[in-house]
Amino acid sequence: MGLNTQKQESKDKVSIPVRLLRTTSNEGRILIICDDDAITERLNIAFREAGFISVCARSMTEGCRYAKSGGFQVVFTVPVLQDGSWRRLADIASQYDLGFVVVLVTRGFDFHQYSTALEEGVFDVVDALHDLPQAADAARGALWAAYLKGTGPSPDLISHTLAA
């Protein structure tokens, strides 16, 4: 299908152009929503080395706009930014019937917060201080979950990247 532009209307009827990132190939597409450049760069490196395509957003508003495009199977995000939390993503996924999988990237999540996030639909929580080099492994698992939900790439991609 390639890149297309579509106008999405928000609740207050303002048109916002959104680039659709759907593709005809079986590429794993990951959205990173984070305002910390160091975390974003480390995630980008891990995903690029694993053969994934990643797009970055610095705010929850911008990230939600990208998420609405339907071109992502996995969203890595910090739990809270100045303009919203990961729960906004869950609302968008539900409202627009999008099946992306959310992975939280955090520093210092306690057990209660972790279990609550998992109960509310987060696929995994990655420790920003220690686990970022292994983020591609979390992405592979999340892509598999997206596939099982009917929104991810074919298992051929997942098998290929699992062997990497």
C-alpha positions in Angstrom: 0.0 0.0 0.0 2.9 2.4 0.7 2.6 5.6 2.6 -0.7 7.4 2.3 -2.0 10.5 3.9 -5.4 10.5 5.5 -7.2 13.2 7.4 -8.4 12.2 10.8 -11.0 14.3 12.6 -10.7 14.8 16.3 -13.7 15.2 18.5 -13.7 19.0 18.0 -13.8 18.6 14.2 -10.2 19.8 13.6 -8.6 18.0 10.7 -5.2 16.6 11.4 -3.2 15.0 8.6 -1.9 11.6 9.6 0.6 9.5 7.6 -0.5 6.0 7.4 2.4 3.7 7.8 0.8 0.5 6.6 2.9 -1.6 4.3 2.3 -4.6 2.1 5.4 -6.4 3.5 5.6 -8.2 6.8 7.6 -5.6 8.6 7.4 -5.2 12.4 6.6 -1.6 13.1 7.2 -0.1 16.5 6.1 3.3 17.9 8.3 4.8 20.6 6.6 7.5 22.8 9.2 9.0 25.0 10.6 12.5 25.8 13.9 11.2 27.1 16.4 11.3 24.2 18.8 8.8 25.8 16.1 6.1 26.2 14.7 6.8 22.7 18.1 6.4 21.1 18.9 3.2 22.9 15.5 1.7 21.9 16.1 2.8 18.3 19.5 1.1 18.2 18.1 -2.1 19.7 15.2 -2.2 17.2 17.3 -1.3 14.2 19.8 -4.0 15.0 16.9 -6.5 15.2 15.5 -5.4 11.8 12.5 -3.6 13.1 11.2 -0.2 11.9 10.6 2.3 14.6 9.1 5.8 14.7 9.4 8.2 17.6 7.1 10.7 19.2 8.1 13.0 22.0 4.6 13.6 23.5 1.5 11.4 24.2 -0.6 13.6 21.9 1.8 13.1 19.0 2.1 9.4 19.8 -1.6 8.9 19.9 -1.9 10.6 16.5 0.6 8.1 15.1 -1.1 5.2 16.9 -4.5 6.1 15.3 -2.9 5.5 11.9 -3.1 1.8 12.4 0.5 1.3 11.2 2.0 -0.1 14.4 1.8 -3.5 16.1 3.8 -2.5 19.2 4.0 0.7 21.1 6.8 1.3 23.6 6.0 4.2 25.9 7.0 5.7 29.3 4.0 5.4 31.7 3.4 9.2 32.0 4.3 12.2 29.9 3.2 15.8 30.6 0.2 15.5 28.3 -1.0 12.1 29.3 -0.4 8.5 30.3 -0.3 5.1 28.6 -4.0 4.7 29.4 -4.7 7.2 26.5 -3.2 4.6 24.2 -5.5 1.9 25.6 -8.5 4.1 25.0 -7.5 4.8 21.4 -6.9 1.1 20.7 -10.4 0.3 22.0 -12.1 3.3 20.4 -10.6 2.7 16.9 -10.4 -1.1 17.2 -6.7 -1.1 16.8 -4.8 -4.1 18.1 -1.4 -2.8 19.0 0.4 -4.1 22.0 1.7 -1.7 24.7 5.1 -2.2 26.4 6.0 0.3 29.2 9.5 1.6 29.6 10.1 2.8 33.1 12.5 3.6 35.9 11.5 2.4 39.4 8.1 0.8 38.8 7.0 -0.9 42.0 5.3 -4.3 42.1 1.8 -2.9 42.6 2.2 -0.6 39.6 3.6 -3.4 37.5 0.8 -5.9 38.3 -1.9 -3.2 37.8 -0.4 -2.3 34.4 -0.4 -6.0 33.4 -4.0 -6.4 34.6 -5.0 -3.3 32.5 -3.6 -4.7 29.3 0.0 -3.8 29.1 2.0 -6.6 27.5 5.3 -6.1 29.4 7.2 -3.6 31.5 10.9 -3.0 30.5 13.4 -1.4 33.0 14.9 1.6 31.4 18.0 1.4 33.4 18.9 -2.2 32.7 16.7 -3.9 30.0 17.0 -1.5 27.0 19.6 -3.6 25.2 17.1 -6.5 25.4 14.1 -4.4 24.2 14.1 -6.2 20.9 13.3 -9.4 22.7 10.3 -7.7 24.3 9.3 -6.4 20.9 9.5 -9.9 19.4 7.2 -11.2 22.2 4.9 -8.3 21.7 4.8 -8.8 17.9 3.8 -12.4 18.6 1.0 -11.2 20.8 -0.1 -8.8 18.1 -0.1 -11.6 15.6 -2.3 -13.7 17.9 -4.7 -10.8 18.2 -4.8 -10.6 14.4 -3.0 -7.4 14.0 0.7 -8.4 13.8 2.9 -9.5 10.9 3.0 -13.1 9.8 4.8 -15.7 12.0 7.5 -15.9 9.2 8.8 -12.5 10.3 8.6 -13.4 14.0 10.4 -16.8 13.4 13.0 -15.0 11.3 13.7 -12.3 13.9 13.6 -14.8 16.8 16.5 -16.6 15.2 18.5 -13.3 15.0 
